[in-house]
Amino acid sequence: MGSRSGKNTLPGACCIFIVLSDLYYSLAQSRAKVNDLLREKFMKPFSLSLLLSFLALFLAGPVVAADEINYNIVNLSVERSRQVENDVMVVVLQTIAEADRAADAARKVNEQQAWADEIIKSVKAVSYRTMQYQTRPLYQNRQITGWSVSQQIRLESSDIEGLTSLVGTLQERLQVSSMQFEISPDRRQKETDALTVEALQAFRDKAGLISQTLGAGDYRLVTISVQENNHPAPLYRVQAEAMAVQAQAPPVVEAGDSAVMVNINGSIQLIF
């Protein structure tokens, strides 16, 4: 009896196992379909709405920050300047020739220019370059009676005494058109940097004074700008009637000073 009962139990157990396996598989498939449906119906709209929310917050952020600094604003400016001795001399000379024909006038100018070039090249501390070259007709009673040709050269040097002596030599054939004194670039930059530091410190002190006087606990820097304003020495133009006197002796010069200036403009927000 016992052995017959064991044989009948095994096929029944197998059937139950198969049924349970099919049921588990069916449930698994149903669950996967439900998950896909939920993902398709709910996750995409949620992600889009979340993205839009973050975007709205991002765009709103700077607006809020701008609103925070639209009150208790004080505009202020400071200026620092000093007179700096000029250490560069600039001289413009010109040669002029007149003739019945333009070619003859040009030849005379070229000869004088070649003579000047040889003298200038012998002075190492002087830099020079040619400038304006002009040919124009001469009129009398509305008729062309001749031609005038002119050319300018520009001389520059930090050796003011040496350039003055050179100009005296060149005045034998050339005429001084203008003379100016400047600050060398390196010296100007050094002075400007020092003034910038002084101006920024003055701006900070002024901002602190305003904040303290108005009873604010502190201040916040909102905007600031630095401007460099340089004022060179005047340009001296030599009049025609003085050229004859100049041709007799080197010019007497005084380098003088030029103004170097730094302006600081900005705004602060008082914090109470």
C-alpha positions as CSV (number, residue, x, y, z in Angstrom):
1,M,0.0,0.0,0.0
2,G,2.8,2.4,0.9
3,S,4.7,2.0,-2.4
4,R,1.6,2.5,-4.5
5,S,0.9,5.9,-2.7
6,G,4.4,7.2,-3.5
7,K,4.1,6.5,-7.2
8,N,0.8,8.4,-7.4
9,T,2.2,11.5,-5.5
10,L,5.1,12.3,-7.9
11,P,3.1,13.2,-11.1
12,G,0.8,15.4,-9.0
13,A,3.7,17.4,-7.6
14,C,5.1,17.9,-11.1
15,C,1.8,19.3,-12.3
16,I,1.6,21.7,-9.4
17,F,5.1,22.9,-10.1
18,I,4.4,23.5,-13.8
19,V,1.2,25.4,-12.9
20,L,3.0,27.6,-10.4
21,S,5.8,28.3,-12.9
22,D,3.4,29.4,-15.5
23,L,1.6,31.6,-13.0
24,Y,4.9,33.3,-11.9
25,Y,5.9,33.9,-15.5
26,S,2.5,35.4,-16.3
27,L,2.8,37.7,-13.2
28,A,6.3,38.7,-14.2
29,Q,5.1,39.7,-17.7
30,S,2.2,41.6,-16.3
31,R,4.4,43.5,-13.9
32,A,6.8,44.4,-16.7
33,K,3.9,45.7,-18.8
34,V,2.6,47.7,-15.8
35,N,6.1,49.2,-15.3
36,D,6.4,50.2,-18.9
37,L,3.0,51.7,-18.9
38,L,3.7,53.7,-15.7
39,R,7.1,54.9,-17.2
40,E,5.5,56.0,-20.4
41,K,2.5,57.7,-18.9
42,F,4.0,59.3,-15.8
43,M,7.8,59.5,-15.9
44,K,8.1,61.6,-19.1
45,P,5.7,64.3,-18.1
46,F,7.3,64.3,-14.7
47,S,10.8,64.8,-16.2
48,L,9.7,67.5,-18.5
49,S,7.9,69.4,-15.7
50,L,10.9,69.0,-13.5
51,L,13.2,70.4,-16.2
52,L,10.9,73.4,-16.7
53,S,10.9,74.0,-12.9
54,F,14.7,74.0,-12.8
55,L,14.8,76.3,-15.8
56,A,12.4,78.7,-14.2
57,L,14.4,78.8,-11.1
58,F,17.6,79.4,-13.0
59,L,16.1,82.3,-15.0
60,A,14.6,83.8,-11.9
61,G,17.8,83.7,-10.0
62,P,19.6,86.7,-11.6
63,V,16.4,88.8,-11.4
64,V,16.2,88.3,-7.7
65,A,20.0,89.1,-7.4
66,A,19.5,92.3,-9.4
67,D,16.6,93.3,-7.2
68,E,18.7,93.0,-4.2
69,I,21.1,95.7,-5.3
70,N,18.6,98.3,-6.5
71,Y,18.5,100.2,-3.3
72,N,20.9,102.0,-0.9
73,I,23.2,102.7,-3.9
74,V,25.8,105.4,-3.6
75,N,27.9,106.6,-6.6
76,L,31.3,108.0,-5.9
77,S,34.5,108.9,-7.7
78,V,38.1,109.8,-6.8
79,E,41.0,111.3,-8.7
80,R,44.7,111.2,-8.3
81,S,47.2,113.1,-10.4
82,R,50.8,114.3,-10.4
83,Q,53.1,116.3,-12.5
84,V,55.9,114.2,-14.1
85,E,59.0,115.6,-15.7
86,N,59.2,115.1,-19.4
87,D,62.1,112.9,-20.5
88,V,61.5,112.7,-24.3
89,M,61.9,115.4,-26.9
90,V,60.0,115.3,-30.2
91,V,60.9,117.6,-33.1
92,V,59.4,117.8,-36.5
93,L,61.5,119.5,-39.2
94,Q,60.6,120.2,-42.8
95,T,62.4,121.1,-46.0
96,I,60.7,123.2,-48.7
97,A,61.7,124.0,-52.3
98,E,60.1,125.9,-55.1
99,A,60.8,125.8,-58.8
100,D,59.2,126.4,-62.1
101,R,58.8,122.6,-62.6
102,A,57.6,120.1,-60.0
103,A,60.5,117.7,-60.8
104,D,63.1,120.4,-60.1
105,A,61.5,121.3,-56.7
106,A,61.3,117.6,-55.8
107,R,65.0,117.1,-56.7
108,K,66.0,120.0,-54.4
109,V,64.0,118.5,-51.5
110,N,65.4,115.0,-52.0
111,E,69.0,116.5,-52.0
112,Q,68.3,118.3,-48.7
113,Q,66.7,115.2,-47.2
114,A,69.6,113.0,-48.2
115,W,72.0,115.5,-46.5
116,A,69.9,115.4,-43.3
117,D,69.7,111.6,-43.3
118,E,73.4,111.2,-43.3
119,I,73.7,113.6,-40.3
120,I,70.9,111.9,-38.3
121,K,72.2,108.4,-38.8
122,S,75.5,109.4,-37.1
123,V,73.6,110.1,-33.9
124,K,72.7,106.8,-32.2
125,A,70.4,108.1,-29.5
126,V,67.9,109.6,-32.0
127,S,65.1,107.8,-33.8
128,Y,63.5,109.3,-36.8
129,R,61.0,108.7,-39.6
130,T,59.8,110.6,-42.6
131,M,56.4,112.0,-42.6
132,Q,54.3,114.1,-44.9
133,Y,55.5,114.6,-48.5
134,Q,53.5,117.2,-50.5
135,T,53.6,118.8,-53.9
136,R,51.4,121.7,-54.7
137,P,51.1,124.3,-57.5
138,L,51.9,128.0,-57.0
139,Y,49.4,130.5,-58.4
140,Q,49.5,134.1,-59.6
141,N,46.5,135.7,-61.2
142,R,44.9,132.2,-61.3
143,Q,47.7,130.9,-63.4
144,I,50.2,128.2,-62.3
145,T,53.6,129.9,-62.0
146,G,55.6,127.2,-60.2
147,W,55.6,124.3,-57.9
148,S,56.3,123.9,-54.2
149,V,57.5,120.5,-52.7
150,S,57.9,119.9,-49.0
151,Q,58.7,116.9,-46.8
152,Q,58.7,116.5,-43.0
153,I,60.8,114.3,-40.7
154,R,60.1,113.5,-37.1
155,L,63.0,113.2,-34.6
156,E,62.6,111.7,-31.1
157,S,65.1,111.1,-28.3
158,S,65.5,110.9,-24.5
159,D,68.8,112.7,-24.9
160,I,67.3,116.1,-25.0
161,E,70.6,117.9,-25.0
162,G,71.9,115.8,-27.9
163,L,68.7,116.2,-29.9
164,T,68.8,120.0,-29.4
165,S,72.4,120.1,-30.7
166,L,71.3,118.0,-33.7
167,V,68.4,120.2,-34.5
168,G,70.8,123.2,-34.5
169,T,72.9,121.5,-37.1
170,L,69.9,120.5,-39.3
171,Q,68.6,124.0,-39.3
172,E,71.3,125.0,-41.8
173,R,69.0,123.6,-44.5
174,L,65.8,122.4,-42.7
175,Q,63.2,124.3,-40.8
176,V,61.7,123.4,-37.4
177,S,58.0,122.9,-37.8
178,S,57.1,121.9,-34.2
179,M,58.6,120.8,-30.9
180,Q,57.1,118.8,-28.1
181,F,58.1,117.1,-24.9
182,E,56.6,113.9,-23.6
183,I,57.0,111.3,-20.9
184,S,58.6,108.0,-22.0
185,P,56.2,105.0,-22.1
186,D,58.0,103.1,-19.4
187,R,58.0,106.0,-17.0
188,R,54.4,106.9,-17.8
189,Q,53.3,103.3,-17.0
190,K,55.2,103.3,-13.7
191,E,53.7,106.6,-12.6
192,T,50.2,105.5,-13.8
193,D,50.5,102.2,-11.8
194,A,51.5,104.1,-8.7
195,L,48.6,106.5,-9.1
196,T,46.1,103.7,-9.7
197,V,47.1,102.1,-6.3
198,E,46.6,105.5,-4.6
199,A,43.3,106.1,-6.3
200,L,41.9,102.7,-5.4
201,Q,43.0,103.2,-1.7
202,A,41.3,106.6,-1.8
203,F,38.1,105.0,-3.2
204,R,38.1,102.4,-0.5
205,D,38.6,105.0,2.2
206,K,35.8,107.2,0.8
207,A,33.4,104.3,0.6
208,G,34.1,103.4,4.2
209,L,33.7,107.1,5.3
210,I,30.3,107.3,3.5
211,S,29.2,104.0,5.0
212,Q,30.2,104.9,8.5
213,T,28.7,108.5,8.3
214,L,25.3,107.2,7.1
215,G,25.2,104.5,9.9
216,A,25.6,101.5,7.6
217,G,27.2,98.4,9.1
218,D,29.1,97.6,5.9
219,Y,29.0,98.1,2.1
220,R,29.2,96.0,-1.0
221,L,31.1,97.0,-4.1
222,V,28.7,97.1,-7.1
223,T,30.6,98.6,-10.0
224,I,34.1,100.2,-10.5
225,S,36.0,101.5,-13.5
226,V,39.6,102.8,-13.8
227,Q,40.4,105.5,-16.4
228,E,43.8,106.9,-17.2
229,N,43.9,110.5,-18.4
230,N,47.3,111.7,-19.6
231,H,47.9,115.3,-20.6
232,P,51.1,115.8,-22.6
233,A,52.9,119.1,-22.7
234,P,51.8,121.7,-25.3
235,L,52.9,121.3,-28.9
236,Y,55.1,124.3,-29.9
237,R,54.6,125.2,-33.5
238,V,57.3,127.5,-34.9
239,Q,56.0,130.4,-37.0
240,A,57.6,131.2,-40.3
241,E,59.0,134.6,-39.1
242,A,61.0,132.8,-36.4
243,M,62.7,130.3,-38.7
244,A,65.4,132.7,-39.8
245,V,66.4,133.3,-36.2
246,Q,66.4,129.5,-35.5
247,A,68.7,128.9,-38.4
248,Q,71.4,130.9,-36.6
249,A,71.6,128.9,-33.4
250,P,70.3,125.7,-31.7
251,P,66.9,126.3,-29.9
252,V,66.9,127.0,-26.2
253,V,64.5,124.4,-24.7
254,E,63.0,123.5,-21.3
255,A,61.4,120.0,-21.0
256,G,58.9,121.0,-18.4
257,D,56.3,118.6,-16.9
258,S,53.2,116.7,-18.1
259,A,50.2,115.7,-16.0
260,V,49.4,112.0,-15.3
261,M,45.9,111.4,-13.9
262,V,43.9,108.4,-12.8
263,N,40.1,108.5,-12.2
264,I,38.2,105.8,-10.3
265,N,34.4,105.8,-10.8
266,G,32.1,103.3,-9.1
267,S,29.1,102.5,-7.0
268,I,28.6,100.8,-3.6
269,Q,25.5,99.4,-1.8
270,L,25.2,100.3,1.8
271,I,24.3,97.4,4.1
272,F,22.3,98.3,7.2
